[in-house]
Amino acid sequence: MASYPKIAQSLIATMAARAADAPERAIAFQGAPGAFSHIAAQAFAPDALPLPCFSFEDAMDAVKDGRAARAIIPIENSQHGRVADIHFLLPESGLNIVAEYFLPVHHCLLAKSSGPFASAISHPQALGQCRQYLRGNHIAPVNYADTSGAAAFVAESDDAGLCAIASRLAGELFGLDIVAESIEDADHNMTRFVVLAESADDPLPGNGPVMTSMIFEVNSIPAALFMALSGFATNGINMTKLESYIRGGSFAAAEFYADIEGMPGDPPVDRALKVLAYHSKWVRILGSYPQALQRV
């Protein structure tokens, strides 16, 4: 908690105490109160007790340590793409994806004065989502651990040329003026969150569309990825996301993250996964969960 600005620490202590009294109701999120992850947690589970955590790792550890039943983590944004390091942290956490949630994100420019502003602090994702606004107003972006923490930092600062990019809720919590609203560069700006838990909670068949997330590494031979994915095409499985990333210090082979419609136990999915496993060094299912937004 000491890593947060002091103005945020009392709020965090109160929320942490409530979560500690009923960890089975707690849902961990990254950021200070007022962060978009906090808003997503409240919207996804209105009866839950949000537990602020300084980092994504801290939020995941809260679940592993039994201080929260679930964690809600942003994984990608419609405008700015993948959230950094998430594809490494998810498999390393050992947790299971049990749900997804989509939050429309509207950024505010928050400050103690009306400007002019020389710099704006916020999480790199938020700064990237407001890049055109910042450039157009000649405001330099400055990275911070989270959006609401940045708002708390500005609330404690005496720098009249400093502002923050965060939610309206963050501005209200820390007594900042809303200088400008909806400063994101795209109207469709939306962040996808995944909900993590210790135990897999496979959806029941027949209860609507299901997503499955997985990671894998194909064999290091020509056309291995093509052959590995061929089973999804021949079995009519829609793959809605496929991303590659390098880890382990080797550039010889990439690992892949994929989302598909369907789940293990569905015969077409099982056949596709069998082909994938044959052409891969390993395959790991991160979770199957109800589809929160139709893929078209």
C-alpha positions in Angstrom: 0.0 0.0 0.0 2.9 2.3 0.6 3.5 2.5 -3.1 0.2 4.4 -3.5 -0.1 8.1 -3.0 -1.1 8.8 0.6 -4.5 10.3 -0.5 -5.4 6.8 -1.8 -4.2 4.8 1.1 -7.1 5.3 3.5 -9.6 4.2 0.8 -7.5 1.2 0.0 -7.2 0.2 3.7 -10.9 0.4 4.1 -11.6 -1.8 1.0 -8.9 -4.3 2.0 -10.4 -4.6 5.5 -13.8 -5.3 4.1 -12.4 -7.9 1.7 -10.4 -9.5 4.5 -13.6 -10.1 6.5 -15.2 -12.0 3.6 -12.5 -13.2 1.2 -15.0 -15.5 -0.5 -16.8 -12.4 -1.8 -13.6 -10.5 -2.7 -12.6 -9.8 -6.3 -9.0 -8.5 -6.7 -8.1 -5.8 -9.3 -5.0 -3.9 -10.3 -4.9 -0.2 -9.4 -6.1 2.3 -6.9 -9.9 2.9 -6.2 -11.4 4.5 -9.2 -9.3 2.5 -11.7 -11.1 1.1 -14.7 -10.5 -2.4 -13.3 -12.3 -1.3 -10.2 -15.2 -0.1 -12.3 -15.2 -3.4 -14.2 -15.1 -5.4 -11.0 -18.2 -3.5 -9.7 -20.1 -3.9 -13.0 -19.2 -7.6 -13.3 -20.0 -8.6 -9.7 -22.1 -5.9 -8.0 -22.3 -7.8 -4.8 -18.6 -8.6 -4.6 -16.0 -6.8 -2.4 -13.4 -5.1 -4.7 -9.8 -5.5 -3.4 -7.2 -3.0 -4.8 -3.8 -4.4 -5.7 -0.8 -2.5 -6.8 0.2 -4.8 -9.7 -1.3 -7.5 -11.9 0.9 -10.1 -10.1 -0.4 -8.8 -6.7 -4.0 -9.3 -7.9 -3.3 -12.8 -9.0 -1.4 -13.6 -5.8 -4.5 -12.4 -3.8 -6.4 -15.3 -5.4 -3.7 -17.9 -4.9 -3.2 -16.8 -1.2 -6.9 -17.0 -0.5 -7.4 -13.3 0.1 -9.9 -13.1 -2.9 -12.0 -15.7 -4.6 -11.5 -14.1 -8.0 -9.4 -11.5 -9.9 -10.4 -9.4 -12.8 -7.6 -8.5 -15.2 -7.6 -6.4 -18.4 -6.2 -8.5 -21.3 -6.8 -6.3 -24.4 -8.2 -3.1 -25.7 -10.1 -2.5 -29.0 -7.9 0.5 -29.8 -4.5 -0.1 -28.2 -4.3 -3.9 -28.4 -2.8 -6.4 -25.9 -2.1 -5.3 -22.3 1.7 -5.7 -21.8 2.9 -8.9 -20.0 -0.5 -10.4 -19.6 0.2 -13.4 -21.8 3.2 -14.2 -19.6 1.4 -13.6 -16.3 -1.7 -15.7 -17.1 0.1 -19.1 -17.5 2.6 -18.4 -14.8 -0.2 -17.6 -12.3 -1.7 -21.1 -12.5 -5.2 -19.7 -12.3 -8.1 -20.5 -14.6 -10.1 -18.1 -16.8 -13.7 -18.5 -15.7 -15.4 -15.5 -17.3 -14.9 -12.4 -19.5 -16.2 -8.9 -19.3 -16.2 -6.0 -21.8 -16.1 -2.4 -20.4 -16.5 0.7 -22.6 -13.7 3.0 -21.6 -14.1 6.8 -21.5 -11.1 8.8 -20.3 -11.2 12.1 -18.6 -8.5 14.7 -18.3 -8.3 15.4 -14.6 -6.4 18.3 -12.8 -6.4 20.8 -10.0 -6.2 23.7 -12.4 -7.5 24.6 -15.8 -4.1 24.4 -17.4 -2.2 24.8 -19.6 -0.7 21.4 -19.1 2.8 20.3 -19.9 2.4 16.6 -19.1 -0.2 14.0 -18.4 0.4 10.9 -16.2 -1.5 7.6 -16.6 -1.1 3.9 -17.3 0.6 3.3 -20.7 -2.6 1.7 -22.0 -4.6 4.9 -21.2 -1.9 7.1 -22.7 -1.9 5.1 -25.9 -5.7 5.3 -26.1 -5.5 9.1 -25.9 -2.4 9.6 -28.1 -4.0 11.9 -30.6 -5.6 14.1 -28.0 -2.3 14.5 -26.2 -0.4 15.3 -29.3 -3.0 17.7 -30.5 -2.8 19.6 -27.2 1.0 19.4 -26.9 0.8 17.4 -23.7 3.7 15.0 -23.0 2.6 11.5 -21.8 4.2 10.2 -18.6 3.8 6.5 -17.6 2.3 5.6 -14.2 1.4 2.3 -12.6 -2.4 2.8 -13.0 -4.9 5.4 -14.0 -6.5 6.1 -10.7 -3.1 6.1 -8.9 -2.1 8.8 -11.4 -5.1 10.8 -10.4 -4.2 10.5 -6.7 -0.7 11.6 -7.5 -1.9 14.7 -9.3 -4.2 15.5 -6.3 -1.2 15.5 -4.0 1.0 17.5 -6.5 1.7 21.2 -6.5 2.6 21.2 -10.2 -0.1 23.3 -12.0 1.1 22.0 -15.3 0.4 18.3 -14.4 -2.8 16.4 -15.2 -3.9 12.8 -15.2 -5.9 10.6 -17.5 -8.3 8.5 -15.6 -12.0 7.8 -15.0 -14.7 10.2 -13.8 -14.9 8.1 -10.7 -11.2 8.7 -10.0 -11.7 12.4 -10.3 -14.6 12.3 -7.8 -12.7 10.1 -5.3 -9.6 12.4 -5.3 -11.3 15.8 -5.7 -10.0 16.7 -9.1 -11.7 18.8 -11.7 -12.8 17.2 -15.0 -11.1 19.4 -17.6 -12.2 17.3 -20.6 -14.3 14.2 -21.0 -14.2 11.3 -23.5 -10.7 12.2 -24.8 -10.1 8.7 -26.1 -9.1 8.6 -29.8 -11.8 6.1 -30.9 -15.5 5.9 -30.1 -15.3 2.1 -29.9 -12.7 2.2 -27.1 -13.4 -0.9 -25.1 -11.4 -3.1 -22.8 -11.8 -6.9 -22.5 -11.2 -8.3 -19.0 -10.9 -11.9 -17.9 -11.9 -13.2 -14.5 -9.5 -15.6 -12.9 -10.1 -18.2 -10.1 -8.3 -21.1 -8.6 -10.7 -23.8 -9.9 -11.9 -24.2 -13.4 -15.6 -23.5 -13.7 -16.5 -25.1 -17.1 -19.8 -23.8 -18.4 -22.6 -26.2 -18.7 -23.5 -27.4 -22.3 -26.5 -25.7 -23.8 -26.2 -22.5 -21.8 -25.1 -20.3 -24.7 -21.9 -19.7 -26.6 -18.7 -20.6 -24.9 -15.1 -19.4 -25.4 -11.9 -21.3 -24.7 -8.5 -19.7 -24.3 -5.2 -21.6 -24.7 -1.5 -21.2 -25.2 0.7 -23.5 -27.2 4.1 -23.8 -29.0 4.2 -25.5 -32.4 7.0 -27.8 -33.5 10.0 -26.0 -35.1 9.4 -27.3 -38.6 8.2 -25.7 -41.9 4.5 -25.1 -42.0 4.0 -26.3 -38.4 1.6 -23.5 -37.5 -0.5 -24.1 -40.7 -0.8 -27.8 -39.9 -1.5 -27.2 -36.2 -4.4 -24.9 -37.0 -5.8 -26.9 -39.8 -8.0 -28.9 -37.5 -9.9 -25.8 -36.5 -10.7 -25.1 -40.1 -11.7 -28.6 -41.0 -13.9 -28.9 -38.0 -15.6 -25.6 -38.4 -14.2 -24.0 -35.2 -14.0 -20.2 -35.2 -10.7 -18.9 -33.9 -11.4 -15.4 -32.8 -7.9 -14.5 -31.7 -4.3 -15.6 -32.4 -1.2 -13.8 -31.1 2.4 -14.8 -31.1 5.0 -13.8 -28.6 8.6 -14.7 -27.7 9.7 -15.9 -24.3 12.6 -17.8 -22.8 15.3 -15.9 -24.6 14.9 -17.9 -27.8 14.0 -16.5 -31.2 13.8 -19.9 -32.7 10.1 -20.5 -32.0 7.2 -18.4 -30.9 4.5 -19.3 -28.4 0.9 -18.5 -29.3 -2.2 -17.4 -27.4 -5.5 -18.3 -29.0 -9.3 -17.9 -28.3 -11.8 -20.2 -29.9 -15.6 -20.5 -29.8 -16.5 -23.8 -28.2 -14.9 -25.9 -25.4 -13.3 -29.3 -24.8 -15.9 -32.0 -24.7 -17.5 -30.7 -27.9 -16.5 -33.3 -30.5 -15.4 -30.8 -33.2 -13.3 -29.0 -30.6 -11.8 -32.2 -29.3 -10.8 -33.2 -32.9 -9.2 -29.8 -33.5 -7.3 -29.9 -30.3 -6.0 -33.4 -31.2 -4.5 -32.0 -34.4 -3.1 -29.0 -32.6 -1.4 -31.3 -30.0 0.1 -33.5 -32.7 1.9 -30.5 -34.3 2.8 -28.8 -31.1 5.4 -29.2 -28.4 2.7 -28.5 -25.8 -0.8 -27.1 -25.4 -2.3 -25.6 -22.3 -5.9 -24.7 -21.8 -6.3 -21.5 -19.8 -10.1 -21.9 -19.3 -13.5 -22.2 -20.9 -16.1 -19.7 -20.0 -19.4 -18.1 -21.2 -19.1 -15.7 -24.1 -19.8 -12.2 -22.9 -19.8 -10.5 -26.4 -20.8 -12.1 -29.6 -17.9 -12.5 -32.1 -19.0 -11.6 -35.6 
